[in-house]
Amino acid sequence: MSAVPEAREPARPPRSVSELRSRFRQGKAALIEHFRESRPTSTAATRLIRALTRHVDQTLIDLWEHAMMPPGAALLAVGGYGRGELFPHSDVDVLVLLPPDQDHANDALRSSIEGLITACWDIGLEIGSSVRTVAECLEESHRDVTVQTALLESRYLCGARRVFNQFRRANTDAMDAHAFLRAKTLEMRQRHQKFEDTPYSLEPNCKESPGGLRDLQVVIWIARAAGLGKNWNELAARGLITAFEVKQLQRNEGVLKLIRARLHMVAGRREDRLVFDLQTAVAESFGYQATKGQRASEVLMRRYYWAAKAVAQLNQILMLNIEERVSGLQDAPMRPINDKFLERAGMLEVASDDLYERDPNAILETFLTYQTTVGPKGLSARTLRALYNARELMNGQWRRDPANRATFMQMLRASEGQTHAFRLMNQTSVLGRYLWVFRRIVGQMQHDLFHVYTVDQHILMVLRNVRRFFIPEHAHEYPFCSQLASQWDRPYVLYVAALFHDVAKGRGGDHSDLGAKEVRSFCRDHDIDKDDASLIEFLVQRHLTMSRIAQKEDLSDPDVIEAFAKLVGTERRLTALYLLTVADIRGTSPKVWNAWKGKLLEDLYRLTLRALGGARPNLDAEIEARKKEARHTLNLYSLLPDTEAALWKTLEISYFARHDAGDIAWHARSLYRFVDSEEPVVRARLSSLGEGLQVLVYSPDRPDLFARICGYFDSAGFNILDAKVHTTKAGYALDTFQVISPTMEPHYRDMIALVENQLSHALQATGPLPQPSRGRLSRRVKSFPITPRVTLRPDERAQRWLLGVSTSDRSGLLYAIARVLARHHINLQLAKITTLGERVEDTFLIDGSALQQNKSQLEIESELLDAITP
């Protein structure tokens, strides 16, 4: 590799700002271009960072001379620039340090400083500057730990070295290492919480996220403040880290610096977030190419996640080590737990540094002890270091050891602690080394617009969700799940299924089938009895089935319920699948779950449970029971007997099959006086699910009615979760919608009145339907688009048609679909609206004469594709 080009000639200082501007910009551009063309290595990034720092150093020295600054002042580099780390578009922070007797109001001084700052900006050097005396620096540092940190890394550039030395001595004397440690630790925790305490965000900040460069900088800051060293080698000389750890720190720090430098270069601005828009371009700058099974960006992000994970581990080890030194915790008394482990200051400590070398089985015993012992809240630095250095011991022979397999099963079968233990195992890389199949999905991204976590983090989130079903303190979150879990005898079965349900993601092929094979081997190797093994394999293979049926099929159809009951076979399998399904959906993204999906799953569970109890569901008996319950509810409102008769005689049996007794009673109570109304009737109420509104529309039917309803909800900012559409024998539309709005609470009463009034007026409008808005697409949808698909096929009885739509979500989408159906006079019988993160999977039951002709079918499908394409 060729050497980094010289940014400037070491000639006389330029006589004009314009000459400096030209030399600075040309020099910076040459450095970045050389980096662009060089091989993407950590060494190349380090050279660039240092060269940029030297280039800016010399430019500022020249500008200092040009500005005629007073002889008693000094120019200091502070912050990251003071550390000597300038990325292509980093901030350049400087401090003009004044002598103690300097008057800030001095006109000549003020003029010189203004000239210096103006010249910096004029040549394209975007500096952040401050002007202080030594005393003012100490005062500001005492008030603000951010300032204190920036000054800790100050570096002399030019001017009066005497005043700089005075400042450095005073700053060192004023430093309270214990207070600084506490402040930076709290600051780091707060920063980690901002990024959800995970290095595995799909759009991580390579500087600020957990496992980012800032985590390494914090360690050095605290070490410097405590006088323990200014770099990794000095920390090693003090016994805080080992030579092996120094190499790991330098290697992974180099990877993060390389990625950040390339990110700046590609973005052409200061950008530390690996956002979807830039991931592919950054990956291509590394030379990564997309393959059939993997995007180029996924290769880049896997490399980033592995580096970030290592940094997070090493940060934890070092922070604990430094805290012990600063706080004197290394002298705290120890409580023996057993002959291998001790507890000190709330941390689990190995009895000897060579424990794992002498007894590799103790590696898994560490986590079992942590899980089952009251007291320890984490692993000590000594334990973490021993685990980090024991990686080579965790080989195939170690994985096959019967003692380790027994320990792993003990962890799964323990009465509590699985969530924390398995997360800690993943953080320390032990989980992936024990379950080699799990190692393959660590840091693997999921670009399905549905999951917001990497595969390993999603799996651990699902494990956590399952575990919470068995904890009484969390029973208020999902009462029905907690009720079922309280009667479940072997929770470990669900924990194993959770660990393996997505473990085969990213291999190509059906991950459910591949995962079932993996878990079958696991059960055989770990002596899980035949019945439990069969159930676990079933759960992994069918973990998507219940969600698909609940959200896409008609649960009022007895055939659907009977087929699902036949698939699950037993109540035990049904209950296990229900619990895993709820935990799985909840573990994909905070946006995916809602009360309506919860109701659909619970309805499917109850209907299937009834079918498993004996005969095929008796629809006539079910409808009579609902009518009886609805009449009882109407009596509670003091309505006269048979008030409902006028409405009910106009309704088909499908209406009663698709609504529960509470909805049937509400409809009758709202409409009994308006059965023959010429005007639309709109009623709204808080949803019985406790989320959003339930909106009833009763109106003389017309082809564009559904489209106008969808158009109103779109314009009013509502999302439609579900639509039940019926046409009475008298030609009236009786439609019910579940809708949500982020602005509804706490003004839901006003919102109800507004919807009833505005939607009524919207339905009385005539003329052509307004054009739908195309809607803004999220950055994620733009970066990872999915191919829009439309399917149209007759139902099993060949009486109606099933329309399926799959595309990226956006506002106005349902209205755009409804306009196409209205234009072709298609009647809508049922709408199943399924939003999976930023992807929609909608199903419509439709009929109409246009569907009987091949030519018009093709026209409808073509127009729908145009309507749903972003």
N, C-alpha and C positions, 0 to 999 in steps of 0.2 A: 504494500500500500504506500502511496506517495505521502510525503509529509504534508501537514496542514500548511497552506500558503500563508506567508506573512501578511498580516492585515494592513500594515503600513510600513513605509520606509523610515528608518530611524534618522530622519533628517532634521533640520532646524524646525522649530515650532512654526506653524503656518501663521501668516500675517493677517489673515482674514477669516471670518466665520464661514464664508462661502467655500473657501479652500478646505476648511475643516469638515464642512458638511459633505463635500464631494468625497473626501478621503474616508470619512466614517461610513458613509452608505456603501461605497464601493467595497470597502474592506469587509463589512458585515455580509454583504451579498456574496462575496467570494468565499467566505468561510462557510456559509449555509449551502452554497452550490457544491462546494467540495464535499460537504457532509452528505448531500443528496446523492452524489455519484459514488460515494464510498460504500464498501460492504457494510451492512447493518450490524455492527458489532458494538459491544459495550466500550471497547477501546476508542472507537471512532466518536462515540458520544462524549466520552470524557475529554478527548482532545478538543472537540468543538466547544464544550462548556468552558474549558480553561482558556482557549483562544479567544472566545467572545469576551471573557472577563479581562484578559490582557488588553484587548482592543479598546474596550470601554475605559479601562484604567488610563491608558495613554491619552485617549481623547479628553477625558476629564482633567487630566494634568495640564494638557495644552490649553483647555478652556479656562482653567484656574489662572494660569499665567496671563492669558489674554484679558481676563476680567480685572487684572490689577488688584487682587485681593490683598487686604492688609497683612503685614508680615507676622502678626501675632496669632492669626487664625490658622486652623488646620482643616483639611478635607478628609472625611472618613467614609469608607464604604460600610454599610450596615445591612442587617438582614441577610437574605440569601446572597446578595451581591458581596457582602462582607465575608461570607463563607467561601466566596470564590466560585459560586455556581450560577452562571448565567446561561439560561436556555435561550433559544432564538428570540422569544418574545417575553422574557421575564421582566419583572419590574426592576428598576435600578434605583435603590434607596441610598441616599447619602445624607450625611450630617456635617454641617458647617459648625465646627467647634470653635468657640470664641474664648479668649483669655478672660480671667475673672473680672478684670476692670474694664472690659469693653462695654461701651454704651450702645445698646440696640438702636437707639434713636439717631445715632450718628448718620448724617446725610450721606457722607462718602461711603460708609459701610453699606448702608441700605442700597445705594446706587450700584455698588460693586456686586452685591448678592443678586439684585434684580437682573443685572447684566449677565451674570453667570447662568441663572436659571433660564432666562430668555434665550440665551445662546444655545443651551442644551436642547430646548424644545425646537429651536430653529433648525438644528442639524438633524433632528429626528431621534434624539435621545430623550425618551419619556421618563424623567426622573421624578422620584418622590423625595422631597427635601425637607429638612428641618434645620433651624438655626438656634443653637443653645450654648450656654456656658456649661462648665463642668457641674456647677451646683444645680443648674436647671435640669441637666441630664439626670442627676441623682434623684431630684425631687419628682420628676416625671416617671422615672423608673420605679420609684417606690409606690406610685399610684396605679401604674398600669403594667401588668406582667408582660403584655405584648411588647411594650417599649423596652422593658428590661431584657427580654429575649433578643430583640434586635440589636441592642447595645452590647450584649454579651458576645456577639459575633463581629464586633466592629474591627475594621482593618484600616491601617494608615495608608493614605494615598499621597498626600503632599501637604505642604505648608509647615507650620511650626510643630516639629516632632515633640518638643518639650511639653506643649499643652496636651498632646495626645497621651504621652506617658503619664502625665498628672491625672488625666481622666481614667486611664486604665487602672492605675493603682487605687484610685478612689472607688471605682466601680467594683473592683475585686474585694476591697475592704467592706463595702456596704452589702455584699451579697449574703443573704441568709439561705443557705442551701436547703434546709429543711422546709422553709416556707415556699421556696421556689419549686421544690419537688411536689409539694402538695398542690400548688396552683397549676402546674403543668399536667399533673395526673388528672385533676378534675377537668381541665380544659380538654385533654385527650378523650376522656370518657364522654364528654358532651359532644365532641366532634364525631366520635364513633356512633353515638346514638342518632346523630343527624343522618348518618349513612346506614341506619338500621343494623349497626353492629356486625356487619358482614363485609368481607372483601369481595363477595360474589355478586354484587349488584350488576345487572346487565349493562349499565352505563356507569362504570366506576370512575371516580376521580383519582387519577394515578398519583396525585399529590396528597389529597386530603382524606381519602377513604381509608378504612382500616386496612392495614397491609400496604399502604402507600408510602411515598417518600417521607412524608411528615412524621410517620411513626419512627423512622430511623433518626430524623433530625431531633426529635424530642429526647431520645436517649443521649445523644451527644450534648445537647443543651444542658441536661441535668448533670451529666458527668462533668462537664466543664465547670458548672456552677459549684459542684462539690469538690473540684480539684482532683478528679479521678482520671482525667485524660481528655484529649481533644480529638482523638480519632480512634479507629478500631484497634490499631496496633498498640496504642498507649493503654487502652482498656484491657487488652490481653496481657500487657506487662504488669498490670495491677492485679491480675488474677480474676478479672470480672468475666472474661470470655476465654474460650479455648482457641487454639490455632485453627482447628477445624471450623469453628463457628465464625472466625474472622473470614475464612475463605467463602463460607456460605453467605455471609453478610455482603461481602464485596461482589460476589457473583450476582446475587439477586438485586442488590442496589443498582448494579450496572444494567441489568435488564430493565428495571423501572426507569432509569435515566434515559436509556436508549428509546424506550417507548414514548416517554414524555417529549424528548427532543424531536422525534419523528412526527409526533402529534402536532407540535408547534409548527414544524416545517410544512406539513400538509395543510393545516388550517390557515396558515398565513397570519396568525394572530395568537395572542395568549389564550390557549384553550387547554385545560388540564383534564377535561372530562372526555372519556372515550365514548362519545355519543354515537348512536347508530349511524348517523349521517356520515361520520368520519372513519368508522371502524374498517370498512372495506378499503378505503384509500390508504389508510395507514398500513393495513395488512399487505397491500400490493407494493407499498414502498419497501417492505421487507423482502419482497420477492415471493410471497405466498400466493398460490393459485387455488382457485376453487376446484374441487373434484366433484364427482357424481354424488358422493355422500356427505360432503362437508364444504361449507363456505370458507373462503380465505379468511374472513373475519373470525370464524370460529377457531382457526389455528392460532391466530394472534391472541385471542382472548384466553384460550387455554394456557398459552405461555404466560400471559399476564397473571392469571389466577394462581398458577403454581408459584410464581415469584411472590405475589402478594401474600399467599398463604404462608410461605417460608418466612417472610418479613414479619407477619403477625405473630408467628411462633417465637421468633428470635426477639422481637420487641417485648413479648411477655416475659421471657427468660431474663433479659437484661434489666427491665424495669423492676422486677422483683429483686434481682441481685443488688441493684443500686439502692433500692429502698432499704434493703437489709443493712447495707453499709452506712447509709445516711442516718437511718433511724436506730441502728444498733440492734436490729431484730435477730441478727445472727447469734446473739447471746441469750435470746429468749429461752425459757425452759421448754423441754420437749416431753410430751406424754406418749409413752409407748402404746401402740395399738396392737401389734403382734411382733413376731421376730423379724419382720421385713419392713414394717412401716411405723412411722411416728407422726405425731401431730405437733406442729410448732406454729404459734401465732395464727391459728385457723387454717393452716396449710398442711397438706399431706406430704410428708417428707420420707424419702427412702432412707433405710437404716445405714446404707453404705453406698458410695459412688459406683461401685462395681457390682451392685446387686443384680442387674440384668445380664451382665456378662456371666456371672456365676450361675444365675437361675433365670433363663429366658422366660419361663412360665410366669415369673413375677410381673411381666409386662401387662398382661391382661388382668392379673390379680390387682394391679394398681387401681384400675377403674372399678372393679368389683368392690374393693375396699372403700374407695371414694363414694361409691353408690350406696353402700350399706352401713357406713359408719356415721354416727351423729357427731358433728363437730367440724370436720374439714369443709371449707368453702371453695377450695381450689387446690391446685398442685403447686408446690414450692418451686423456686427457680432451680434448685438442685435436682428435683424430680423431673421437671421439664427438660433440663439439660441431659439427664441420664436417658430419658426417652428419645430425645433428639439424636443422641449418639448411638442408640441401640438399633438403628434402622436396618443395618446389615444382618442383625440377628433374626429379623422377622422374615424368614425365607419359607420355602415350600415345606421343609421339614417341620418348622415351627407351626405352620398353619395346620399341618396334618396331625400334630401331637394330640392324642386323646385328652390329655390333661387340659390343654388350651380349649379344646372343643367343649369340654365339661364346664370350664369357667365361663365361656361365652354364653352357654345355655343358662347358667346360673344368673347371669346378668339379665337375660331376657325374662326369666321366670321370677326374678326378685319382686317383692311387693311394691316397690317404688324406685324412683331415681333414674328410669331409662332415658328420659329426655336429656338431662344434664350429662349423664355418663356417655351417651353415644355422641352428643355434640362435642364433648371434650375429646373423645376418641378420634373424631374427624379432624378437629383442630390440630391435634398432635400427629396426624397421619397414621395412627395405629389402625383405625377402622378399615382404611383402604388397603393396608398391608395384611390384615387378617382376612377380610373379604376381598379377594383380589378382583372379583367382578365389580365391586363397588369402586375400586380405584380407577376404573376406566371411565366413570362418569363424574369424577371430581372436577369441578370447574367447567363442566360441559354446558354450553348455552342451549336455550330452547327458543327457536325463532318461530313460534306458532301463534303469536299475538295473544296467547292465553296464559302462559306461565311467565312470571316475572322473576323467578329465581333459577339459578343453575340447577341441574338435575339432582346433585347431591344435597343441596340446601332444601330443595322441594321435598325430597324423601324424608329428611330429618324433620321438616315442618309437618309432614303427614304423621310421622311417628309421634311427634309432640301432640298433635290434635287427637289421635287415638288415645294416647295416655291420659289426656285431660278428661275424656269421657268417664274414666275410672276414678277420678279425684272428686270427692264430694264438694270441695270448695268451688269447683267450676260447674256444678250441676245447673246453675242458673243460665249458663251460656246456651246449652242445647239440652233442655230438660228431657226430651224424648230419648235422645241418644244416651244420656246418663242413666235413664230408667232401664233401658235395654242392657247397658253395660253392667249395671248393678246385679243383673241376673246371669251374667256371662262368667263361666267358671275358669276359663283359661285365656287370660289376656295376652299371653305370649304369642298365641297363634296369630292374633291381629298385628302384634309388633313385627313378627317375621314377615307377614304379608306386606306391611307398610315398607319395610326395608327393601323388599325385592320387587315391588309393583312396577317401578320404572327403571329398574337397574339395567335393562337391556336397551335403553334409549340410545339412538345414534349409531346403531350397528347396521341399519338397513333391515328390511323385513318387519314383521309384526312384533313390536317389543313385548306385547302381552304373551305371545307364544314363546318367544325366546326367554323371557323372564320366568315363565312357568318351568322351562327345562332347568334353568339355573337353580330355582328354589327346590326343585325335586332333588337335585344333587345335594343341596345343602341339607335337606331333611334326612336324606339317607346317611350323609356323613356325620350328622349330629344325633343319630338314633332317635329321631322323632317318630312317635308311634304312627301306625298306618292311617288311622282315622284323621288325626290332626294333620298329617302330611298331605292327605288327599284334600282336606279343606283349604289348607294354605295354597296349594297348587291351583285349586279352583278360584280362589280369591285373586291371585296374581293374573291368571289367564282371563278372568271376567271382570276385572276391576273397572272397566269403562262401560259395561253393559247396562247397569241399572241407571246410570246418568243419561245414557242415550235414550233408553226407553221412556224415562220420566219426562224428558224435555222434548222429545221428537214424536212420540206416538200418542194415540188417542186412548187415554186411560179409561174412558167410558166404554170402550170396546171389550166385551168379555173375551174375545179371541186373543187380544193382546195380553191380558192378565193371565189367561190359561197357558199361553205359550211361555211366558216368563216363569210362572209357577212350575212348569214342567222342567225348565232349564235349571232352576235352583234346587228343586227336588225336596228340600227339607226346610223346616223353620230355622234350624241352626245356621244353615248356609245363607238363608235370606237375611237373618239378623247380622251375621258377620259381614256380608256384602254391603248392607245398608250402612253400617258403622264405618267401614273402610271408604265407601263412596262419599259420605259427608266429609270425612277427614281429608280425602283427596281433593275435593273441590275447594274446600277451605284453604288448602295448602298451595293453591296455584297462584292466587293473586287476591289482595284485599277487595278488588273491584268485582270479582266474578260471583261471589256468593250473594244471594239476597233471600229475603223471606219467601218469595214466590217459588224459587227453586227448592227451598226447604220443604214447602207444602207439597210440591209435586212428588218429591222423593218419599215423603211420609205417606201420601195418598197411595203411591205405588206399593209401598211396604204393607200397608193395612189391607189393601185389596188383594195382594198376593197371599198374605197370611190367611185371609179368609178362604181363598181358593185352595190353599194347601190343607185346609181343615176338612175338605171333603168334596162335595159335588161341584160341578160347574156353577159359576155365579148365576143366580136367578135374577135377571134384570127386572122382571115385572114385580117381584117381591121387594126388591131394593127401591124401586120407584114409589111403590105404595108406602113404604116406610118413610121415605123422604117427604112425600105429600102429607102424611100424618103428622110428622114432626113440624113441617111448615105451618099446617093449620093450627097446631098447638101454639106456635110462636105468634101467629096472627091473633089468636084469642087473648094473648097477653097484652096486645095493643088495643083491646076492647073493640075489635072490628066485628061486625055482624057475621053470623054463620053464612057460608057460601059466598062471602065477598070476593073470593078468588076465582069463582067459577067462570065468570065472563072471560077472564084472561086465559085461564088454564084450558078451556075448550078450544082455544085457537092454537095451542102449542103441540108440537110433535113430541113423540116419546124421546127423541134425541135431546131435546131441551132438558128434560128432567134427568136424563142420564149424565149430562155434563155439568150440572150445577148441584151443589149440596143444599141441604134443607134451609140453611140460613140465607143463602142467596135467593132461593125460590120465594121465601117469605118476604124478603126485602123488595123483590121485584113486584110481587102481588100488592104489597102495601103501597108502593109508589105509583102503581099504574092502574089500579082497579077503577079509578074515576076517568081514566084517559084511554080506555081500550079502543075507542073509535076516534081518537083525536086527529084532527087534520094537521096540527102543529107538532113539531118535534118535542119530545119530553126528555129532559136531561136531569138526572139525579146523581149526586156524588156523595160519598161518605169516606171516612177513614177506613182503610182496608182492615179487615178482621185479622190480617197477618201481622198488623202492627207496623207496617211500612208502606208509605205511599197512599194513593187513593184508589177506590173502586168507583168506576164511572159507568152508569147505566144510560143507554141511549135507546129510545123507543120512537120510531118514526115511520111514516109511510115509506116503503122501500123504493129505492131507485138505484140505477147502476153505479152512480158516482158517490153513493152515501159513505161507504167505507173510506174512500179516498179523501172525502172532505173531513171526516173525523180525524184521520191520520194527519192531514194537513194542519188542522187546528192544533193538535198535540205537538206537532213539530214546531210550529210558530210560537207556541206558548212555552217551549222549553221542557216538555215532558218526555220521558222515555217510556215506551210501551213495553211492559213485561209479558203481557198475555192478552189475548183477545178471544172471546167466545162469541161467535156470530150466529144468529138464528133468524130465520124468516118464518113468520107465523102463517097459519092457513089463511088468514085474512089479508096477507100481503104486507105485513108490517115487519120492519127489522127490529129485533130485540137483541142488542149487542151489549156485552159487558167487557170493560177494559180494566186491567190492573196497570196503573201508571205511577211513576215516581218523578220527583223533581227535587233538585238540590236546594231549592229556595222555599220549600213548602213549610217546614217547621220554623218557628213556632206559630205561624199565622195560618194554620190549616183551615180555620173557619172562614176566614176571608178568601182563601184559595178555593174552597168548596163553592162558595157563592159565585166567585168569579168564573169558575169552570162551567157551572150550570147556566150562567147568563151568556157568556161569550160563545160557548159551543152551540147553544140553541140558536143564536143569531147566525153563526157560521153555517148551520145546516139549512137555514132558510134562504141562503144565497143561491142565485142562479147564474147562468153563464158558464164560460169555460173555466176549468180548474186552473188555479195559478201554477206557474212553473215551480217545480221543486228546487230548493237550494241544493247545490252540489255538496255543500258541507265541507268543513275543513278536515283534512286528514292529519292524524297525529304524526310526529316524526317517526315513530316506530313503524307505523303502517307504511309510510313512504319508503323507509329503509328496507323493510321486509314485507313487500306486498304479497298477497296470496291471489291466486288465479280465481276470478269470479266464476261460479258454476251455477247453472240452472238445470234442474232435472224435472221432467214432467212424465208421469206414468199413471195408468189407471190403478184404482185400489183393487183389493182382492175380489170384490164383488162386481168390478167393472161398471159400477154405477156412478162413481165420482172419480176425480183425478187428484193425485198428490203432487203438489208443486214444491220442490225443494230449492232453496236459495242459499248459497254460501259465498260470503265476500267479506271484505274489511268493513268494520262498523264506521258509520258517520251519521251526522244529523241529517234528517230528511230522507233516509234510505227507505223506510217502510212506506212513506208517502209516495215515493217514486215508483215503488212496486204496485201500490194500490191504483195509481193513475193508469198504468198499463192495463191492469185487470178491468178497470172501469171503461176504458176506451173500447175494449172488446166485449163488453157486457158479460163479463165472467162473474158468476155468483160465488161469494165466499161463504163457506160453511163453518170453517174452523181455522184459527191461526195459532201456531205454536211458535212463539217468539223466543229465541235462544241466543243470548249474548254471552260469548265466552271471551272475556277480556276485551280485546279490540277486534274480535272476529264474530260474525253472526252466522248462525245456522238455523234458518227459519223454514218452517213447514206449513203449507196451506192446503186445506181440503176444499176443492173448488169444483164447480160444474158450469156448463154453458154450452150452447149449440156450436160455438166456434171451436170447441175442443174436439168435435167429431170429425173435423176435416184436417187432413195432413198439412195442407198449405197454410191454413190459419194457425195451426199449432206452431209451425216453424216461424211464422211472423211474431207470435206471442213470445216464444223463447228468445228470438233475436232482439226484440224490443226490451225484454227484461234484462238481457245481458248488457245492452246499452245503458239501461237505467241504473244497474248496480255496479258498473265499472267505475272506479274512482277517476 
